[in-house]
Amino acid sequence: MNTVKSLKILFVVNLVSGSKSKIDYRAIISSYFQALPHSIDFFFLTGKDDIESLKEIIQRIKPERVIAVG
């Protein structure tokens, strides 16, 4: 029997990095995880107080994985 453990995942998205073409990371990631048992959340970097805000959201939602995007 093959069972997948459900994970709580936080995606930290930097929208200003990379090329000029903007990618809708939320839509792509949400679509990918839609059929999977994992719970996902997003944190979008703003360039202002990101470190403190990220610490707060990690403390609040307690993700099992934090993934940087962008």
All heavy atoms as TSV, in Angstrom:
chain	resi	resn	atom	element	x	y	z
A	1	MET	N	N	0.847	-1.186	0.000
A	1	MET	CA	C	0.000	0.000	0.000
A	1	MET	C	C	0.886	1.241	0.000
A	1	MET	O	O	1.735	1.423	0.857
A	1	MET	CB	C	-0.895	-0.031	1.236
A	1	MET	CG	C	-1.895	1.045	1.270
A	1	MET	SD	S	-3.099	0.648	2.551
A	1	MET	CE	C	-3.383	2.235	3.195
A	2	ASN	N	N	0.658	2.146	-0.918
A	2	ASN	CA	C	1.457	3.351	-1.060
A	2	ASN	C	C	0.643	4.550	-0.563
A	2	ASN	O	O	-0.315	4.957	-1.205
A	2	ASN	CB	C	1.864	3.550	-2.519
A	2	ASN	CG	C	2.838	4.686	-2.681
A	2	ASN	OD1	O	3.314	5.246	-1.716
A	2	ASN	ND2	N	3.134	5.016	-3.913
A	3	THR	N	N	1.005	5.097	0.597
A	3	THR	CA	C	0.290	6.254	1.136
A	3	THR	C	C	1.216	7.457	1.158
A	3	THR	O	O	2.401	7.341	1.433
A	3	THR	CB	C	-0.229	5.989	2.562
A	3	THR	OG1	O	0.879	5.680	3.395
A	3	THR	CG2	C	-1.222	4.836	2.586
A	4	VAL	N	N	0.648	8.606	0.852
A	4	VAL	CA	C	1.396	9.855	0.849
A	4	VAL	C	C	1.002	10.643	2.089
A	4	VAL	O	O	-0.180	10.874	2.333
A	4	VAL	CB	C	1.088	10.678	-0.426
A	4	VAL	CG1	C	1.806	12.000	-0.391
A	4	VAL	CG2	C	1.458	9.893	-1.663
A	5	LYS	N	N	2.002	11.051	2.870
A	5	LYS	CA	C	1.738	11.856	4.058
A	5	LYS	C	C	1.336	13.265	3.629
A	5	LYS	O	O	1.974	13.880	2.784
A	5	LYS	CB	C	2.997	11.924	4.930
A	5	LYS	CG	C	2.804	12.747	6.183
A	5	LYS	CD	C	4.088	12.859	6.984
A	5	LYS	CE	C	3.844	13.650	8.242
A	5	LYS	NZ	N	4.439	14.941	8.233
A	6	SER	N	N	0.289	13.769	4.211
A	6	SER	CA	C	-0.151	15.125	3.928
A	6	SER	C	C	0.775	16.115	4.635
A	6	SER	O	O	1.047	15.984	5.819
A	6	SER	CB	C	-1.584	15.319	4.426
A	6	SER	OG	O	-1.985	16.646	4.225
A	7	LEU	N	N	1.257	17.089	3.886
A	7	LEU	CA	C	2.157	18.104	4.425
A	7	LEU	C	C	1.505	19.476	4.383
A	7	LEU	O	O	0.710	19.772	3.491
A	7	LEU	CB	C	3.453	18.168	3.613
A	7	LEU	CG	C	4.336	16.934	3.612
A	7	LEU	CD1	C	5.476	17.114	2.624
A	7	LEU	CD2	C	4.877	16.679	4.999
A	8	LYS	N	N	1.881	20.319	5.323
A	8	LYS	CA	C	1.506	21.732	5.287
A	8	LYS	C	C	2.711	22.467	4.703
A	8	LYS	O	O	3.797	22.442	5.273
A	8	LYS	CB	C	1.179	22.244	6.679
A	8	LYS	CG	C	0.708	23.688	6.678
A	8	LYS	CD	C	0.367	24.149	8.064
A	8	LYS	CE	C	-1.081	23.787	8.319
A	8	LYS	NZ	N	-1.593	24.454	9.529
A	9	ILE	N	N	2.513	23.108	3.554
A	9	ILE	CA	C	3.613	23.722	2.819
A	9	ILE	C	C	3.365	25.220	2.671
A	9	ILE	O	O	2.268	25.644	2.302
A	9	ILE	CB	C	3.758	23.097	1.417
A	9	ILE	CG1	C	3.935	21.578	1.524
A	9	ILE	CG2	C	4.920	23.723	0.660
A	9	ILE	CD1	C	3.811	20.849	0.199
A	10	LEU	N	N	4.390	26.006	2.941
A	10	LEU	CA	C	4.341	27.453	2.744
A	10	LEU	C	C	5.260	27.812	1.585
A	10	LEU	O	O	6.451	27.503	1.607
A	10	LEU	CB	C	4.792	28.195	4.009
A	10	LEU	CG	C	4.917	29.711	3.881
A	10	LEU	CD1	C	3.554	30.352	3.586
A	10	LEU	CD2	C	5.527	30.315	5.137
A	11	PHE	N	N	4.707	28.453	0.575
A	11	PHE	CA	C	5.496	28.937	-0.551
A	11	PHE	C	C	5.774	30.423	-0.341
A	11	PHE	O	O	4.848	31.219	-0.186
A	11	PHE	CB	C	4.741	28.730	-1.872
A	11	PHE	CG	C	4.676	27.290	-2.282
A	11	PHE	CD1	C	3.608	26.499	-1.889
A	11	PHE	CD2	C	5.687	26.726	-3.043
A	11	PHE	CE1	C	3.545	25.158	-2.256
A	11	PHE	CE2	C	5.638	25.397	-3.411
A	11	PHE	CZ	C	4.568	24.608	-3.022
A	12	VAL	N	N	7.048	30.779	-0.317
A	12	VAL	CA	C	7.470	32.168	-0.180
A	12	VAL	C	C	7.820	32.653	-1.582
A	12	VAL	O	O	8.773	32.168	-2.196
A	12	VAL	CB	C	8.684	32.296	0.767
A	12	VAL	CG1	C	9.123	33.742	0.870
A	12	VAL	CG2	C	8.342	31.726	2.135
A	13	VAL	N	N	7.029	33.592	-2.089
A	13	VAL	CA	C	7.126	33.985	-3.492
A	13	VAL	C	C	7.705	35.391	-3.612
A	13	VAL	O	O	7.201	36.337	-3.011
A	13	VAL	CB	C	5.742	33.928	-4.172
A	13	VAL	CG1	C	5.850	34.281	-5.644
A	13	VAL	CG2	C	5.109	32.552	-3.984
A	14	ASN	N	N	8.765	35.503	-4.425
A	14	ASN	CA	C	9.370	36.796	-4.742
A	14	ASN	C	C	8.923	37.172	-6.146
A	14	ASN	O	O	9.460	36.682	-7.138
A	14	ASN	CB	C	10.894	36.705	-4.662
A	14	ASN	CG	C	11.562	38.039	-4.864
A	14	ASN	OD1	O	10.915	39.026	-5.147
A	14	ASN	ND2	N	12.872	38.056	-4.713
A	15	LEU	N	N	7.933	38.038	-6.226
A	15	LEU	CA	C	7.349	38.404	-7.518
A	15	LEU	C	C	8.242	39.312	-8.353
A	15	LEU	O	O	8.055	39.419	-9.559
A	15	LEU	CB	C	5.992	39.088	-7.307
A	15	LEU	CG	C	4.906	38.210	-6.701
A	15	LEU	CD1	C	3.665	39.037	-6.428
A	15	LEU	CD2	C	4.583	37.051	-7.607
A	16	VAL	N	N	9.208	39.972	-7.733
A	16	VAL	CA	C	10.030	40.927	-8.481
A	16	VAL	C	C	11.325	40.327	-9.007
A	16	VAL	O	O	12.080	40.998	-9.692
A	16	VAL	CB	C	10.348	42.191	-7.643
A	16	VAL	CG1	C	9.071	42.943	-7.336
A	16	VAL	CG2	C	11.088	41.834	-6.382
A	17	SER	N	N	11.592	39.083	-8.691
A	17	SER	CA	C	12.827	38.475	-9.185
A	17	SER	C	C	12.612	37.914	-10.586
A	17	SER	O	O	11.491	37.729	-11.040
A	17	SER	CB	C	13.278	37.348	-8.252
A	17	SER	OG	O	12.433	36.238	-8.409
A	18	GLY	N	N	13.720	37.652	-11.251
A	18	GLY	CA	C	13.647	37.000	-12.552
A	18	GLY	C	C	13.415	37.953	-13.701
A	18	GLY	O	O	13.707	39.143	-13.629
A	19	SER	N	N	12.848	37.413	-14.753
A	19	SER	CA	C	12.669	38.164	-15.994
A	19	SER	C	C	11.491	39.118	-15.914
A	19	SER	O	O	10.758	39.157	-14.932
A	19	SER	CB	C	12.463	37.193	-17.153
A	19	SER	OG	O	11.230	36.522	-16.995
A	20	LYS	N	N	11.293	39.854	-17.000
A	20	LYS	CA	C	10.192	40.815	-17.051
A	20	LYS	C	C	8.839	40.134	-17.230
A	20	LYS	O	O	7.813	40.703	-16.912
A	20	LYS	CB	C	10.424	41.809	-18.187
A	20	LYS	CG	C	11.575	42.739	-17.912
A	20	LYS	CD	C	11.740	43.751	-19.013
A	20	LYS	CE	C	12.925	44.651	-18.711
A	20	LYS	NZ	N	13.107	45.674	-19.711
A	21	SER	N	N	8.841	38.917	-17.767
A	21	SER	CA	C	7.575	38.205	-17.921
A	21	SER	C	C	7.140	37.690	-16.556
A	21	SER	O	O	7.882	37.008	-15.862
A	21	SER	CB	C	7.716	37.041	-18.900
A	21	SER	OG	O	8.601	36.075	-18.394
A	22	LYS	N	N	5.957	38.061	-16.157
A	22	LYS	CA	C	5.461	37.698	-14.832
A	22	LYS	C	C	4.726	36.366	-14.901
A	22	LYS	O	O	3.876	36.147	-15.749
A	22	LYS	CB	C	4.545	38.785	-14.275
A	22	LYS	CG	C	5.269	40.101	-14.074
A	22	LYS	CD	C	6.437	39.933	-13.113
A	22	LYS	CE	C	7.258	41.198	-13.017
A	22	LYS	NZ	N	8.531	41.001	-12.392
A	23	ILE	N	N	5.065	35.496	-13.985
A	23	ILE	CA	C	4.473	34.173	-13.908
A	23	ILE	C	C	3.476	34.170	-12.753
A	23	ILE	O	O	3.763	34.686	-11.674
A	23	ILE	CB	C	5.574	33.117	-13.670
A	23	ILE	CG1	C	6.550	33.113	-14.837
A	23	ILE	CG2	C	4.966	31.741	-13.453
A	23	ILE	CD1	C	7.802	32.288	-14.592
A	24	ASP	N	N	2.311	33.577	-12.967
A	24	ASP	CA	C	1.299	33.475	-11.918
A	24	ASP	C	C	1.596	32.232	-11.080
A	24	ASP	O	O	1.014	31.169	-11.271
A	24	ASP	CB	C	-0.091	33.401	-12.535
A	24	ASP	CG	C	-1.195	33.495	-11.496
A	24	ASP	OD1	O	-0.899	33.454	-10.282
A	24	ASP	OD2	O	-2.364	33.613	-11.911
A	25	TYR	N	N	2.550	32.391	-10.146
A	25	TYR	CA	C	2.988	31.264	-9.326
A	25	TYR	C	C	1.838	30.673	-8.518
A	25	TYR	O	O	1.738	29.461	-8.371
A	25	TYR	CB	C	4.120	31.682	-8.385
A	25	TYR	CG	C	5.420	31.940	-9.093
A	25	TYR	CD1	C	5.937	33.229	-9.186
A	25	TYR	CD2	C	6.136	30.897	-9.658
A	25	TYR	CE1	C	7.145	33.471	-9.837
A	25	TYR	CE2	C	7.340	31.129	-10.314
A	25	TYR	CZ	C	7.839	32.416	-10.393
A	25	TYR	OH	O	9.017	32.647	-11.033
A	26	ARG	N	N	0.981	31.525	-7.970
A	26	ARG	CA	C	-0.137	31.026	-7.153
A	26	ARG	C	C	-1.014	30.082	-7.979
A	26	ARG	O	O	-1.363	28.996	-7.508
A	26	ARG	CB	C	-0.971	32.167	-6.598
A	26	ARG	CG	C	-2.115	31.667	-5.705
A	26	ARG	CD	C	-3.092	32.765	-5.337
A	26	ARG	NE	N	-2.516	33.805	-4.540
A	26	ARG	CZ	C	-2.608	33.898	-3.217
A	26	ARG	NH1	N	-3.251	32.975	-2.539
A	26	ARG	NH2	N	-2.074	34.895	-2.572
A	27	ALA	N	N	-1.348	30.473	-9.182
A	27	ALA	CA	C	-2.222	29.644	-10.019
A	27	ALA	C	C	-1.544	28.330	-10.398
A	27	ALA	O	O	-2.167	27.261	-10.328
A	27	ALA	CB	C	-2.625	30.410	-11.276
A	28	ILE	N	N	-0.290	28.396	-10.783
A	28	ILE	CA	C	0.439	27.192	-11.200
A	28	ILE	C	C	0.590	26.223	-10.032
A	28	ILE	O	O	0.314	25.023	-10.158
A	28	ILE	CB	C	1.816	27.567	-11.779
A	28	ILE	CG1	C	1.642	28.332	-13.091
A	28	ILE	CG2	C	2.672	26.327	-11.992
A	28	ILE	CD1	C	2.904	29.000	-13.588
A	29	ILE	N	N	1.019	26.734	-8.892
A	29	ILE	CA	C	1.235	25.877	-7.722
A	29	ILE	C	C	-0.091	25.322	-7.208
A	29	ILE	O	O	-0.203	24.123	-6.908
A	29	ILE	CB	C	1.989	26.656	-6.621
A	29	ILE	CG1	C	3.407	26.975	-7.102
A	29	ILE	CG2	C	2.000	25.878	-5.306
A	29	ILE	CD1	C	4.148	27.987	-6.246
A	30	SER	N	N	-1.103	26.157	-7.134
A	30	SER	CA	C	-2.419	25.709	-6.661
A	30	SER	C	C	-2.976	24.615	-7.565
A	30	SER	O	O	-3.522	23.614	-7.085
A	30	SER	CB	C	-3.401	26.879	-6.595
A	30	SER	OG	O	-2.997	27.812	-5.631
A	31	SER	N	N	-2.824	24.788	-8.856
A	31	SER	CA	C	-3.302	23.798	-9.815
A	31	SER	C	C	-2.578	22.463	-9.625
A	31	SER	O	O	-3.195	21.400	-9.613
A	31	SER	CB	C	-3.107	24.305	-11.235
A	31	SER	OG	O	-3.461	23.316	-12.166
A	32	TYR	N	N	-1.269	22.527	-9.461
A	32	TYR	CA	C	-0.472	21.314	-9.281
A	32	TYR	C	C	-0.893	20.547	-8.018
A	32	TYR	O	O	-1.026	19.324	-8.031
A	32	TYR	CB	C	1.012	21.658	-9.201
A	32	TYR	CG	C	1.886	20.452	-8.969
A	32	TYR	CD1	C	2.289	19.658	-10.034
A	32	TYR	CD2	C	2.283	20.094	-7.685
A	32	TYR	CE1	C	3.074	18.530	-9.826
A	32	TYR	CE2	C	3.068	18.977	-7.464
A	32	TYR	CZ	C	3.462	18.198	-8.536
A	32	TYR	OH	O	4.236	17.084	-8.321
A	33	PHE	N	N	-1.128	21.257	-6.930
A	33	PHE	CA	C	-1.427	20.621	-5.657
A	33	PHE	C	C	-2.910	20.304	-5.459
A	33	PHE	O	O	-3.277	19.682	-4.470
A	33	PHE	CB	C	-0.917	21.479	-4.495
A	33	PHE	CG	C	0.557	21.344	-4.266
A	33	PHE	CD1	C	1.445	22.207	-4.880
A	33	PHE	CD2	C	1.056	20.337	-3.462
A	33	PHE	CE1	C	2.813	22.071	-4.691
A	33	PHE	CE2	C	2.417	20.191	-3.261
A	33	PHE	CZ	C	3.296	21.058	-3.883
A	34	GLN	N	N	-3.742	20.699	-6.388
A	34	GLN	CA	C	-5.189	20.525	-6.244
A	34	GLN	C	C	-5.581	19.056	-6.004
A	34	GLN	O	O	-6.440	18.780	-5.171
A	34	GLN	CB	C	-5.909	21.054	-7.488
A	34	GLN	CG	C	-7.404	21.075	-7.367
A	34	GLN	CD	C	-8.046	21.774	-8.545
A	34	GLN	OE1	O	-7.410	22.104	-9.526
A	34	GLN	NE2	N	-9.333	22.007	-8.441
A	35	ALA	N	N	-4.956	18.136	-6.697
A	35	ALA	CA	C	-5.312	16.716	-6.566
A	35	ALA	C	C	-4.469	15.994	-5.508
A	35	ALA	O	O	-4.615	14.790	-5.336
A	35	ALA	CB	C	-5.157	16.032	-7.909
A	36	LEU	N	N	-3.622	16.710	-4.816
A	36	LEU	CA	C	-2.744	16.110	-3.813
A	36	LEU	C	C	-3.276	16.388	-2.404
A	36	LEU	O	O	-4.017	17.353	-2.199
A	36	LEU	CB	C	-1.321	16.649	-3.980
A	36	LEU	CG	C	-0.663	16.325	-5.320
A	36	LEU	CD1	C	0.680	17.033	-5.451
A	36	LEU	CD2	C	-0.490	14.826	-5.482
A	37	PRO	N	N	-2.879	15.577	-1.429
A	37	PRO	CA	C	-3.428	15.730	-0.080
A	37	PRO	C	C	-2.796	16.846	0.751
A	37	PRO	O	O	-3.141	17.029	1.906
A	37	PRO	CB	C	-3.125	14.369	0.561
A	37	PRO	CG	C	-1.868	13.935	-0.104
A	37	PRO	CD	C	-1.997	14.413	-1.531
A	38	HIS	N	N	-1.892	17.610	0.161
A	38	HIS	CA	C	-1.149	18.616	0.912
A	38	HIS	C	C	-1.941	19.912	1.070
A	38	HIS	O	O	-2.739	20.274	0.220
A	38	HIS	CB	C	0.183	18.905	0.223
A	38	HIS	CG	C	0.972	17.664	-0.057
A	38	HIS	ND1	N	1.421	16.819	0.931
A	38	HIS	CD2	C	1.361	17.113	-1.225
A	38	HIS	CE1	C	2.064	15.811	0.391
A	38	HIS	NE2	N	2.036	15.953	-0.923
A	39	SER	N	N	-1.649	20.612	2.155
A	39	SER	CA	C	-2.232	21.919	2.422
A	39	SER	C	C	-1.177	22.969	2.058
A	39	SER	O	O	-0.031	22.879	2.509
A	39	SER	CB	C	-2.583	22.012	3.908
A	39	SER	OG	O	-2.888	23.327	4.263
A	40	ILE	N	N	-1.556	23.952	1.255
A	40	ILE	CA	C	-0.572	24.959	0.830
A	40	ILE	C	C	-1.028	26.362	1.211
A	40	ILE	O	O	-2.213	26.665	1.257
A	40	ILE	CB	C	-0.276	24.888	-0.683
A	40	ILE	CG1	C	-1.526	25.156	-1.511
A	40	ILE	CG2	C	0.322	23.542	-1.050
A	40	ILE	CD1	C	-1.245	25.310	-3.003
A	41	ASP	N	N	-0.038	27.194	1.513
A	41	ASP	CA	C	-0.243	28.615	1.792
A	41	ASP	C	C	0.824	29.396	1.043
A	41	ASP	O	O	1.854	28.835	0.645
A	41	ASP	CB	C	-0.108	28.906	3.291
A	41	ASP	CG	C	-1.307	28.429	4.078
A	41	ASP	OD1	O	-2.400	28.999	3.881
A	41	ASP	OD2	O	-1.157	27.501	4.888
A	42	PHE	N	N	0.579	30.691	0.880
A	42	PHE	CA	C	1.517	31.552	0.169
A	42	PHE	C	C	1.874	32.764	1.011
A	42	PHE	O	O	1.035	33.307	1.734
A	42	PHE	CB	C	0.907	32.045	-1.149
A	42	PHE	CG	C	0.656	30.959	-2.138
A	42	PHE	CD1	C	-0.541	30.266	-2.153
A	42	PHE	CD2	C	1.624	30.614	-3.072
A	42	PHE	CE1	C	-0.783	29.252	-3.064
A	42	PHE	CE2	C	1.411	29.606	-3.980
A	42	PHE	CZ	C	0.202	28.921	-3.975
A	43	PHE	N	N	3.120	33.191	0.872
A	43	PHE	CA	C	3.585	34.455	1.441
A	43	PHE	C	C	4.313	35.176	0.319
A	43	PHE	O	O	5.259	34.649	-0.269
A	43	PHE	CB	C	4.540	34.224	2.614
A	43	PHE	CG	C	5.107	35.502	3.164
A	43	PHE	CD1	C	4.359	36.290	4.018
A	43	PHE	CD2	C	6.379	35.919	2.816
A	43	PHE	CE1	C	4.875	37.479	4.519
A	43	PHE	CE2	C	6.902	37.100	3.307
A	43	PHE	CZ	C	6.145	37.886	4.167
A	44	PHE	N	N	3.851	36.375	-0.022
A	44	PHE	CA	C	4.446	37.146	-1.111
A	44	PHE	C	C	5.344	38.240	-0.534
A	44	PHE	O	O	4.888	39.063	0.260
A	44	PHE	CB	C	3.355	37.747	-2.000
A	44	PHE	CG	C	2.576	36.700	-2.731
A	44	PHE	CD1	C	1.425	36.164	-2.184
A	44	PHE	CD2	C	3.019	36.221	-3.951
A	44	PHE	CE1	C	0.710	35.182	-2.847
A	44	PHE	CE2	C	2.311	35.239	-4.626
A	44	PHE	CZ	C	1.157	34.717	-4.067
A	45	LEU	N	N	6.598	38.218	-0.929
A	45	LEU	CA	C	7.551	39.222	-0.469
A	45	LEU	C	C	7.160	40.588	-1.020
A	45	LEU	O	O	6.752	40.716	-2.176
A	45	LEU	CB	C	8.960	38.864	-0.925
A	45	LEU	CG	C	9.511	37.530	-0.399
A	45	LEU	CD1	C	10.850	37.222	-1.039
A	45	LEU	CD2	C	9.630	37.549	1.108
A	46	THR	N	N	7.303	41.615	-0.179
A	46	THR	CA	C	6.959	42.973	-0.591
A	46	THR	C	C	8.171	43.895	-0.611
A	46	THR	O	O	8.115	44.981	-1.163
A	46	THR	CB	C	5.924	43.584	0.380
A	46	THR	OG1	O	6.525	43.700	1.670
A	46	THR	CG2	C	4.666	42.742	0.445
A	47	GLY	N	N	9.239	43.450	0.056
A	47	GLY	CA	C	10.416	44.297	0.170
A	47	GLY	C	C	10.388	45.164	1.417
A	47	GLY	O	O	11.308	45.914	1.691
A	48	LYS	N	N	9.314	45.060	2.189
A	48	LYS	CA	C	9.192	45.853	3.414
A	48	LYS	C	C	8.848	44.932	4.581
A	48	LYS	O	O	7.799	44.283	4.574
A	48	LYS	CB	C	8.108	46.921	3.255
A	48	LYS	CG	C	7.981	47.803	4.458
A	48	LYS	CD	C	6.999	48.926	4.247
A	48	LYS	CE	C	6.971	49.715	5.546
A	48	LYS	NZ	N	6.179	50.874	5.506
A	49	ASP	N	N	9.729	44.869	5.555
A	49	ASP	CA	C	9.525	44.055	6.759
A	49	ASP	C	C	9.278	42.582	6.446
A	49	ASP	O	O	8.553	41.899	7.175
A	49	ASP	CB	C	8.370	44.597	7.607
A	49	ASP	CG	C	8.610	46.016	8.081
A	49	ASP	OD1	O	9.774	46.338	8.415
A	49	ASP	OD2	O	7.643	46.792	8.126
A	50	ASP	N	N	9.873	42.085	5.347
A	50	ASP	CA	C	9.635	40.700	4.937
A	50	ASP	C	C	10.092	39.688	5.976
A	50	ASP	O	O	9.388	38.705	6.233
A	50	ASP	CB	C	10.329	40.397	3.599
A	50	ASP	CG	C	9.623	41.046	2.421
A	50	ASP	OD1	O	8.400	41.241	2.491
A	50	ASP	OD2	O	10.308	41.351	1.433
A	51	ILE	N	N	11.244	39.906	6.576
A	51	ILE	CA	C	11.776	38.932	7.526
A	51	ILE	C	C	10.844	38.781	8.726
A	51	ILE	O	O	10.479	37.669	9.111
A	51	ILE	CB	C	13.200	39.304	7.978
A	51	ILE	CG1	C	14.156	39.174	6.791
A	51	ILE	CG2	C	13.653	38.433	9.139
A	51	ILE	CD1	C	15.556	39.672	7.061
A	52	GLU	N	N	10.439	39.891	9.304
A	52	GLU	CA	C	9.545	39.826	10.466
A	52	GLU	C	C	8.184	39.242	10.090
A	52	GLU	O	O	7.628	38.425	10.823
A	52	GLU	CB	C	9.382	41.202	11.106
A	52	GLU	CG	C	10.629	41.677	11.822
A	52	GLU	CD	C	11.129	40.684	12.856
A	52	GLU	OE1	O	10.312	40.147	13.642
A	52	GLU	OE2	O	12.343	40.422	12.881
A	53	SER	N	N	7.651	39.654	8.946
A	53	SER	CA	C	6.354	39.135	8.507
A	53	SER	C	C	6.424	37.640	8.238
A	53	SER	O	O	5.499	36.893	8.584
A	53	SER	CB	C	5.895	39.864	7.240
A	53	SER	OG	O	5.712	41.232	7.499
A	54	LEU	N	N	7.517	37.183	7.635
A	54	LEU	CA	C	7.681	35.763	7.351
A	54	LEU	C	C	7.799	34.964	8.650
A	54	LEU	O	O	7.189	33.901	8.795
A	54	LEU	CB	C	8.898	35.534	6.457
A	54	LEU	CG	C	9.167	34.092	6.043
A	54	LEU	CD1	C	7.959	33.480	5.353
A	54	LEU	CD2	C	10.393	34.045	5.140
A	55	LYS	N	N	8.552	35.482	9.599
A	55	LYS	CA	C	8.660	34.806	10.903
A	55	LYS	C	C	7.284	34.658	11.549
A	55	LYS	O	O	6.958	33.615	12.111
A	55	LYS	CB	C	9.570	35.595	11.840
A	55	LYS	CG	C	11.037	35.485	11.518
A	55	LYS	CD	C	11.841	36.325	12.504
A	55	LYS	CE	C	13.316	36.355	12.188
A	55	LYS	NZ	N	14.058	37.210	13.136
A	56	GLU	N	N	6.478	35.702	11.453
A	56	GLU	CA	C	5.146	35.679	12.062
A	56	GLU	C	C	4.248	34.634	11.405
A	56	GLU	O	O	3.548	33.893	12.092
A	56	GLU	CB	C	4.498	37.058	11.975
A	56	GLU	CG	C	5.126	38.070	12.895
A	56	GLU	CD	C	4.588	39.483	12.688
A	56	GLU	OE1	O	3.530	39.634	12.026
A	56	GLU	OE2	O	5.226	40.420	13.180
A	57	ILE	N	N	4.262	34.582	10.079
A	57	ILE	CA	C	3.391	33.622	9.395
A	57	ILE	C	C	3.850	32.194	9.643
A	57	ILE	O	O	3.039	31.290	9.813
A	57	ILE	CB	C	3.241	33.917	7.886
A	57	ILE	CG1	C	2.051	33.139	7.328
A	57	ILE	CG2	C	4.490	33.587	7.112
A	57	ILE	CD1	C	1.597	33.566	5.955
A	58	ILE	N	N	5.159	31.976	9.712
A	58	ILE	CA	C	5.663	30.636	10.015
A	58	ILE	C	C	5.235	30.230	11.414
A	58	ILE	O	O	4.800	29.090	11.642
A	58	ILE	CB	C	7.194	30.565	9.837
A	58	ILE	CG1	C	7.553	30.626	8.348
A	58	ILE	CG2	C	7.758	29.307	10.488
A	58	ILE	CD1	C	9.035	30.754	8.065
A	59	GLN	N	N	5.328	31.138	12.356
A	59	GLN	CA	C	4.909	30.858	13.740
A	59	GLN	C	C	3.414	30.577	13.798
A	59	GLN	O	O	2.974	29.683	14.530
A	59	GLN	CB	C	5.267	32.046	14.640
A	59	GLN	CG	C	4.961	31.823	16.084
A	59	GLN	CD	C	5.831	30.740	16.708
A	59	GLN	OE1	O	6.925	30.469	16.253
A	59	GLN	NE2	N	5.323	30.114	17.744
A	60	ARG	N	N	2.633	31.305	13.004
A	60	ARG	CA	C	1.172	31.167	13.052
A	60	ARG	C	C	0.684	29.883	12.396
A	60	ARG	O	O	-0.138	29.155	12.968
A	60	ARG	CB	C	0.505	32.372	12.388
A	60	ARG	CG	C	-1.004	32.351	12.462
A	60	ARG	CD	C	-1.648	33.660	12.045
A	60	ARG	NE	N	-1.038	34.326	10.934
A	60	ARG	CZ	C	-1.385	34.148	9.647
A	60	ARG	NH1	N	-2.317	33.270	9.335
A	60	ARG	NH2	N	-0.802	34.824	8.691
A	61	ILE	N	N	1.170	29.576	11.178
A	61	ILE	CA	C	0.624	28.415	10.471
A	61	ILE	C	C	1.442	27.135	10.668
A	61	ILE	O	O	0.967	26.063	10.335
A	61	ILE	CB	C	0.427	28.703	8.969
A	61	ILE	CG1	C	1.761	28.870	8.257
A	61	ILE	CG2	C	-0.466	29.907	8.760
A	61	ILE	CD1	C	1.614	28.956	6.749
A	62	LYS	N	N	2.664	27.256	11.154
A	62	LYS	CA	C	3.525	26.116	11.454
A	62	LYS	C	C	3.644	25.122	10.283
A	62	LYS	O	O	3.262	23.955	10.404
A	62	LYS	CB	C	3.042	25.409	12.703
A	62	LYS	CG	C	3.082	26.312	13.931
A	62	LYS	CD	C	2.660	25.587	15.165
A	62	LYS	CE	C	2.625	26.425	16.419
A	62	LYS	NZ	N	3.061	27.757	16.454
A	63	PRO	N	N	4.188	25.586	9.159
A	63	PRO	CA	C	4.337	24.684	8.006
A	63	PRO	C	C	5.415	23.627	8.265
A	63	PRO	O	O	6.344	23.849	9.037
A	63	PRO	CB	C	4.764	25.630	6.889
A	63	PRO	CG	C	5.495	26.727	7.594
A	63	PRO	CD	C	4.759	26.909	8.891
A	64	GLU	N	N	5.252	22.500	7.608
A	64	GLU	CA	C	6.263	21.445	7.687
A	64	GLU	C	C	7.357	21.647	6.644
A	64	GLU	O	O	8.451	21.114	6.785
A	64	GLU	CB	C	5.603	20.089	7.501
A	64	GLU	CG	C	4.637	19.789	8.634
A	64	GLU	CD	C	3.732	18.637	8.340
A	64	GLU	OE1	O	2.789	18.813	7.535
A	64	GLU	OE2	O	3.969	17.565	8.892
A	65	ARG	N	N	7.048	22.413	5.616
A	65	ARG	CA	C	8.012	22.745	4.559
A	65	ARG	C	C	7.835	24.210	4.182
A	65	ARG	O	O	6.707	24.701	4.106
A	65	ARG	CB	C	7.804	21.911	3.300
A	65	ARG	CG	C	7.889	20.411	3.475
A	65	ARG	CD	C	9.318	19.951	3.713
A	65	ARG	NE	N	9.429	18.522	3.702
A	65	ARG	CZ	C	9.178	17.725	4.731
A	65	ARG	NH1	N	8.777	18.236	5.871
A	65	ARG	NH2	N	9.349	16.419	4.640
A	66	VAL	N	N	8.944	24.897	3.938
A	66	VAL	CA	C	8.926	26.264	3.419
A	66	VAL	C	C	9.722	26.237	2.126
A	66	VAL	O	O	10.872	25.802	2.108
A	66	VAL	CB	C	9.542	27.278	4.408
A	66	VAL	CG1	C	9.561	28.675	3.817
A	66	VAL	CG2	C	8.763	27.263	5.732
A	67	ILE	N	N	9.101	26.694	1.042
A	67	ILE	CA	C	9.721	26.618	-0.273
A	67	ILE	C	C	9.786	28.019	-0.878
A	67	ILE	O	O	8.778	28.716	-0.958
A	67	ILE	CB	C	8.933	25.680	-1.202
A	67	ILE	CG1	C	8.884	24.273	-0.582
A	67	ILE	CG2	C	9.522	25.648	-2.591
A	67	ILE	CD1	C	7.989	23.305	-1.292
A	68	ALA	N	N	11.000	28.416	-1.318
A	68	ALA	CA	C	11.195	29.712	-1.953
A	68	ALA	C	C	10.914	29.598	-3.446
A	68	ALA	O	O	11.332	28.641	-4.095
A	68	ALA	CB	C	12.624	30.196	-1.727
A	69	VAL	N	N	10.209	30.611	-3.974
A	69	VAL	CA	C	9.830	30.622	-5.388
A	69	VAL	C	C	10.132	31.994	-5.960
A	69	VAL	O	O	9.834	33.010	-5.363
A	69	VAL	CB	C	8.313	30.339	-5.558
A	69	VAL	CG1	C	7.909	30.364	-7.007
A	69	VAL	CG2	C	7.931	29.018	-4.911
A	70	GLY	N	N	10.683	32.004	-7.158
A	70	GLY	CA	C	10.892	33.269	-7.857
A	70	GLY	C	C	12.319	33.733	-7.843
A	70	GLY	O	O	13.199	33.237	-7.254
